[in-house]
Amino acid sequence: MEITEILHEGVRRGASDIILSAWSPVTFHVHGVLEPYDASQKLTPADTERLAYSVLGSDRRKEFEQERELDMAFHIPDLSRFRVSVYRQKGTIAAVLRVVPFHIPHYTDIGVSDRLLMQMVNTPGGLILITGPTGAGKSTTIASFLNFLNTEHDVAKHVITIEDPIEFVLPSQVCIVDQRELGSDTKSYARGLRSALRQMPHIIFVGEMRDRETIEIALTAAETGNIVVSTMATASASKTVNRIIDVFPVEHQSEIRTRLSLSLRMVISQVLLRRSDSKGRIAGREIMFVNNAIANLVRDGKIHQVNNVISGSADEGMVLMDDSLMELFDERIVDAASVITRIQDPEKIRRLVRAA
C-alpha cells in the first residue's frame, strides 16, 4: 500500500482526516465517523514509518528525528493539499493527514449568512475570533471570508497570514495576500505578528492565539486599526473572553479587560454536527458582536452576564449556541443524539431526551 493510493481513496470518500497508526488499519475520518480503509489490514511499525517518511523530504525527516514531532503541508496536483502532523507513539511513528481542498468553499456553502459575512467585512478594525474544538471547521470559515475579500469584494486589501502550516493557498487577486509559515518564513506566531505591524497590513490572520505573548501583540495590532482574525479552542463567546483574560496575571487583568472591551469586535464559536437529512456535516454557530452592553460587561468583569445580552440581541444578528443547535434540530437537519451533549439549557435537554 502506497501513500498516494491512500490519499486518493481518502479524497474519494470525502475524508477530512487520514490516520496512520501502528497496529491499526489506515483510517479515514468521514463526516465525523472513523472508517477503516481495510479492517483486516493493520499497519505495522515499519508500514507507518515508510508511509510517513514518504511525504517528508530529507530536511524534514532530519527535523522530525530531532524534534520527535513535525507539522507541515504538501500537495498532490489535481488531487488536494494536505496538512500533516507526524509524531511518535509507543516507540513507533504515526501521522494524521488533514485533507485541505484546493477549492475554498464559498461562504454560503458552509452556512455563513450574507449578514454575518458583511458584518465581518465591514468591521472597521479590531479583533475577530473564530473558536471551537479541533476539527470544527475554523480554518475553513476564515479561508472563505478571506477568499471573498480576495475574489468578490471591490476594495483591495493587504492580507498577511501567519500559519502553522499554511493550509488553504490564496493567490493574490483583488487583494495582495502574503502567507507566512512557521519554520520556513517566521520563527513564531508572536515574532511574525510583531513583524506584520511594520508591513502595512489591513488584515492579519494569526493561525492560533495560543500564548500570552501572541495574545498581547494581537490586541496591540487590533488597537492600531488593523483587522486581526484568529482562532482559539474555546466552546463559546463567554469562555473565549475568560480564556484571554485568564492568560494574564491577576494584577494585569483589569487592564486587559479594558483593552479587550475596546478592541474585540466579534466571536464566532462553532461546532460541526453530522447531518441526519443528507451526507456531510453542518456547523452550529454562536455569534456575539461586541455592542456597548457587552463591552461594558467585559470591562467590568461581568462575563457571566454576556449570554443574557446575546440571547436578547437576535435583532442584531447574535445567537447563542443552544439556540443555533435547536434550530438545526427543529429543521430536522440534525438528530437529537447529535445535539443533546452540546446543549446547556436543562429545558432544551429535557425536550431532546423526549425526542430521542
Helices and strands as residue ranges (DSSP letters): H 3-13, E 17-20, E 27-30, E 33-36, H 45-53, H 58-67, E 69-76, E 80-89, E 92-100, G 107-110, H 114-121, E 126-131, H 138-151, E 158-163, E 176-181, H 189-196, E 203-206, H 212-223, E 227-232, H 237-246, G 250-252, H 253-263, E 264-274, E 281-289, H 292-300, G 303-305, H 306-311, G 314-316, H 321-330, H 336-340, H 346-355
